[in-house]
Amino acid sequence: MFLSVFDMFKVGIGPSSSHTMGPMVAAARFLDLLRASPFNPAGLGCSLHGSLAFTGHGHATDRAVILGLAGFRPADYDADAAEEMLVRVHAEKRVENDGLPALAFDPETDLVFDYDRALPGHANGMILWATDAQGDTLLSETYYSVGGGFVLTEAELAAGKDSDEGPPVPYPFKTADEMLAMAADSGKTIAEMKRANELARGGAADLDRGLARIWAVMEACIARGLEGTGTLPGGLGVRRRAGAIHDQLEAEHGLNVTPPHVVNDWISVYAMAVNEENAAGGQVVTAPTNGAAGVVPAVIRYWLSHVPGAHSSRVPEFLLTAAAIGGLVKYNASISGAEAGCQAEVGSASAMAAAGLAAVLGGTPAQVENAAEIALEHHLGMTCDPVKGLVQVPCIERNGLGAIKAVSAASLALRGDGHHFVSLDACIETMRQTGADMSEKYKETSLGGLAVNVPNC
């Protein structure tokens, strides 16, 4: 099993990897499919199903589909150009792309929120189609946005988990137990094994450059979030708080008037800064999703800014370790809130961050695995119930608490020798089972929990 570090950490846009980035990617993939077809299309259409329908407006899914069909992609998203394109498509009721004729597309009628029909493969389903001049369907494809910006066609989803293609990797661990056994046999750390796997699929220069970019985008997102002011979009009237809290913490720093637990506020404010940027539609890195994007960068920033001896040269080690843990969770359970609740998003992110921190603090592979298990275990059962379908309440603060749990989990694991009662594999399997048993109204549909008990306006 191989999931690249760049599968777990993708540069994209807010507010949601599954509901914004995924649909945009799906639309772009459909255009590529259409270019390769023998057909002469005249129009396009799209229907959104399940969670994509129920919370699509709050997650800007409609905007994402329109922009994807107009040629935009998350990795090189230009916010100003996107706003201009949205106005243009609504006015002209068509999209134009290289290699295709101008295609009729009226967002008001050709983009359908289907609240009545769920698709069988996943809660985040969508169908894209192309029509001829008479309106008859020429080509259709079903896509599933399965979390973290990952998109699969119906056929790809049916192919299952063993569809990985590419050269073999030296450490193909599919479980945490296999990972620990390989680490013991090889004498390598988790990050060293992950790096070796990455190098089996690509060059060292590209890997190092890519890891540097991931952290640069994360760091820039924290900085923008700490400078942001005003109210977040979407109608809830949620104020951006990270900047004001950060100013208070800076003013108190060095005065010896604050209790030690205030370090938790530093950890939280870095995470909140990222998720306020995400809620505003800014550039973020999936870690492993947008809804949980603040946890990993917050813990890295905490380590670099507050822990003696930390150095940015070891950030790649943190990211590689975190990606290895995230890959295990995705392969054996889920990182999708629509599939397994927020335990799959913030819980997974907290486990990844705990593992990364334990690694750069000198933990053994067993201690790293223990750190990930502690963090994930204490998110089990967490629901995904965003108010008004927006990635704001409770998502922003939840990232702060997920980061705090990650730091605590790493610290507890480093106090031990790696032996512990519940294995990470058992915890991941429990999370999968819990997600399967969880009521659909608590899985990113905004039909239960806080989403119905808090006024939406």
N, C-alpha and C positions, 0 to 999 in steps of 0.2 A: 504494500500500500504506500503510495507516495502522494502527498499534497505539498506543493511548494510553499515556502514561506511567503511567496508573492500571491498565492491563492488565499492565504489567511489574512494577509495585510495588503489590501488593495487601496490605491488612491481613488477617491470618488467624491460624491457630493451628498449632502444631507437632503432630507432628514432620515432616510431609511435605506439600508443596503438591499433589503428584500422587496420593499415597496416603491423605491425610487430608482436606485441603481439597477436592480434586476430587470424591471420592465423596460428601462432604457436600453439595456444590453440586448434584451429579447427583440425589441423593435429593430435594432441595428442588425441582429442576426437574420431577422426575416428579410430585410432589404438585401443582404448578401445572398440568401436563398433565392430570392426573386431574380437577382442579377444572373444567377447561374441557371435559371429555368429557361425553357423555350418559349414562354408565354409573352404576350404583348399586353401588359396590364394597363388599366385605365383608372383604377381606384383602389383604396385601401380601407380596411376596417379592423376594429379590435373590440373584444369583449373581455371584461375583467370579472373574475369569479372569486368566491370565498372571501378570505381576508382582504384580498386586493380590492374587492368591491366594497366591503363594509367599512374599511378604513382608508380607502384610496384617496379620497379628497384631503383628509388630514395629512397623509403621507406624500402628497403631491404626485400620486401615481399618474393622474391624467396628464399633468405637465410633462412627466417623464416619458410617457408614451408618445406624446406629440413631438417632443424634441428628438426622441430616438428615431421616429419615422422621418424627421427632418435632417437626420445625419449626425446628431450629437452623440457623444460617448462620454461616460463618466470620467475617464482618466485624463482627458484634456478639455474638460468642460470650461466654457467661457460664459460667466454669468451675464455680462452685458449683452453679448451676442444672443444668448438664449432668450432674454426678455424681448429683444427685437424680433426674434424668430416667432415667438409665441403670438405676438401682435399680428405679424404677417400672416401666419397660418390661419388664425381666426378670421382675418379680413378676406384673404384670397381663397380660403377653403381648398387648399391644395399644398402638396409638398414637392420639392424638386431635389433630386439627388443625382450625383454622377453615375452614369451607366444605366439610368432609367429615365423613361419619359416623365413629364410632369404628371403627378397622380392626384386625383380628386380625393380630398380627405377633409370632411367637415367635423370638427371635434364635437359639435353639438349633436350630431346624428350618427356619426360613424365610430364614436367611442362610447361603448355601452357598459354601464355598471349593472351587471347581472346579479342581483341579490338573491335570486331564487334557485339558481343552479350551481352547485359546487362541482368542481371537476374531481375525478377520482384519485388522481396521483398525489396531490398535495394541496394544502389550504391556499397556497398562493398560485392560482392558475390563471392563465390568460390564453386567448385564441386570437391569432392574427390571420388575416386573409387578404387576398388580392382579387379584384373583380375585373371583368372586361367592360366594354362600353355599355353593354346592356344590363350590367349589374350582376351577372352570373359569376359565381366563384370559380376562379382559375386555380388557385393555390391556397392551401390553408395549413397552418401548423399550430400545435398546442405547445405552450412553454410553461414551465414551472420555475418560479423564483424560490429556491430552496433555502435561502438564508445566506448572509455574508456576501451578497452580490453574485452568488453562483446561480447559473441558469441552465436548465436541462430541458431538452425536448421530451415529448412523451416517450419516444423510443429510447432516448438516453436514460431516462428515469427507469424504464422497464429493464434496461440492461443490468442494473444493480451496481453494487459497490466494486465489483471486480473488473471494471471497465477501464482501469488505468492503462495507458499506452505509453511506451517510451522505453529507453534502455533500463536494464535492471539497476537497482540501487544497492549499495553494500550493506545497508542496515534497514531492511524492509519490515520494521516492527509495526504490527497492527494493534497491539495491546500494550498497556503499560508494563505488564509482566514480561513480555517479549523485549521491550525497550530496556528494562533493567537487566535482563539476562545478557543482552548484547553488550550493554555497557560494562558489565562485569567481565565478560569474555574478552572484550577488546581493550579494556582499560581506558576507554574514552568517556568524555562527558556527553551528556545529551546534546549539547550544542555542537560538539565535535562530530558526533554521528550525523546530526541533521545537516551540518555543513558538507560532510562527505556525500550525503545523498543528493544535496543540491548540485554539487560539482559533477556528479554523474550525469546530470541533465543539462548542465550549462557551464560557462566559463567563470573563473574566479573573479575577473574584473567586473563582469556584469553582476555577479552576486554582491560584491562589495559595494558597487555603485548603487544597486537597487536598495540594499539595506540602508545605506546612507541617505538615500532619498526618502525612504519610509520615515526615518526618524526626523529628517528635516521638515517634512510635511506635518508630522505630529507636533513638533516643537512650534512651528509657525501657527498651527491651529490653537495651541495653548495661548500663545502671545496675542493673537487676534481676539480670542475669547476674553482675556483679561483686560483688553482695551474696549470691548464692546459695551454699549449703553443702550438704553431704551427698552422697548417692548418687543417680544418675539412675535412673529407673524402667526396667523391662524385663528384669532378671535378669542382666545382665552385671556388675553391681557397679561400673560406671564412676563414679569420684569426680568431683565438680565441682571444677575446678582454677583457674578464672579468677580467683576472688576471692583465693585465696592468692597466686597469682603477682602480681596487681595490688598486693596489700599489700607484697610484697617490693620491687616496682619503686618504689612510693611511698616506702618506707623508704630506698632507695638514692638517690633523686632529690636532686640538688644536692650529693652528698658527693664528687663527682669521683673515685669509686673504681671506676666501671664503664666498660668499653670502649664505644666508639661503636656497635658492632653490637647493643647491647642495645636500641636503638630497634626492632629487629625483634621483640623480646619485647612491647613496647608494642602494636605493630600486631597481633600474634598474639592478645594477651590480649583486645583488643576484639572480635575475630572469635569467639574461643572463648566469650566471655561470651554472645554472641547465640546461638550454636549449642548451648550448654548449656541455655539457655532453651527453644530449639526442641525439643531432645530431651526436655525435661520437659513438653512440651505447652503452653508459654506462648504469649503473643501475639507474633508476629513479622511482618515484611514480606517477601513473596516478592521476591527480588532476584537473579536472576529466579525462583528457586525457594526453598522452605524449606531444602532440603539445602545450598544455597549462600547462605543468608540473611545470613551474617556478613561476607562479603567487602566489599560496598559500604559498609555502615555503619562497618565498621572503618577503611576508608581515609578516609572523611569525618571520623571522629573523630580519626584520626591527623593529618589536615591541620589541623583546627581547633585541636587541642591542642598540636601540636608544630612547626608550620610558621609562621615569622614572617609576619605580614601576612594570615593567613587570617581570614575573617569569615563568620559564619553567614548573612549576607544573600546570599551567593553559593551556598549549598547548592542552591537551585532550579536554578541553572546546571549544577551537578554532576549532579543527578538527571535533568535533561532530556537532557544529553549521554549519560549512561549508558543511558537508556531508548532513545535513538536507536540505539545500538550493539546493545543487547539485541534490539530489534525486527528488525534485520538478521539476527541469528543465528537467531532463532526463525523468521523467514519463509523463510530460505534453507537452514536445516539443522534444528536442534532444540535445545530447552533441557531435554529430558527424559532423565534417567538411564536409564530403562527403554527408551528408544529408541536412545540413542547413548553411554551410559556417562557417567562423571562429567566427561569433557571438555565435555559439553553443559551441565553444571550449574556446577561450580566454575570450569571454563574460561571459560564465558560470563560468569560473575560477575566474574572477574578482568579480562576484557577491558572490561566495562562500567565497573568501578572505575578501571582504568588510563586510559580515555578521559575519565572525569569529572575525575580528578585533573589530567591534562594540560591540560584545558580551564581549570580554575580557577587553574592555575599560569601561564596566559598562552599556552598552546600554540595554534598555528594549526590549522585543520581538518586539514591534512595531518599534522601532528605528533600530533594526537588520534587519527586513524586509524592511524597507525604504532604508537602506544601500545597500542591495542586489539589490533592484529595481533600484537605481541610477546607480550602476555600470553596470548592464545589459542593461539598457535603452540606455546608451551612447556607446554601442557596436552594437546596432541594425543595420543590413544591412552589417556588415563587411564580406567581401568575403574571401574565402580560395583559394589562387592562388600561391602556392609555386613554386618558380623558379626551374626548372629541377626536380620537384617532390621531392625535398629535404626539410626536416624540418629545414631550415636555414634562407632563405630570403623569406618573411619578418618575419618569425616566432620567431626568437630569440629576436630581438628588441621589437616585438609586445608583448611578455611576460613582458618585462620591463615596457612598457606603460600600460599594463593591471594591473600590480601591483600598479603603481602610481595612476591609476583611482580608484582602490580598496581603497587605503588609503584616497584619497580625498572624495570618496563616504561615507566611514564610518565617517569621520570628519564632513561632511555636515549633515548627518543624526543625529549625536549626538548634533548638534546645534539646532535641532528641537525637537518636542515632539512625533514624530512618525506619525503624521497626514501628508498626502501628496496627491497629485492630482492623480498620476498614481499608481495603485497597482502593486505588484510584479506579481500577477496572470495575470493581463492585459498585463504586459510586456512580460511574458513568452509566452502567447498566440500570441502576436505580433511577437515575434521571430519565433515561429512555422510557422505562416502564411508567414512571410518574407522568411524563408527558402524554403517553398513550392513554392513561386513565383520566387525565384532566378534562374537565368539561370544555367544550369548544368556546363557550362564552368567555373563558379566561385565557384564550390563545389568540390575542391580537385582533379580536373582532370588535372590541369596545361595546360588547353586549352584556358585560357583567363587571363586578368589582367596583373599583373607583370610578370607572367610566360611566356608571349609572347612578352612583351615590354622591357624586360631586356635580354641582351645576355646571353646565358647559358654557355658560355665557353670563 
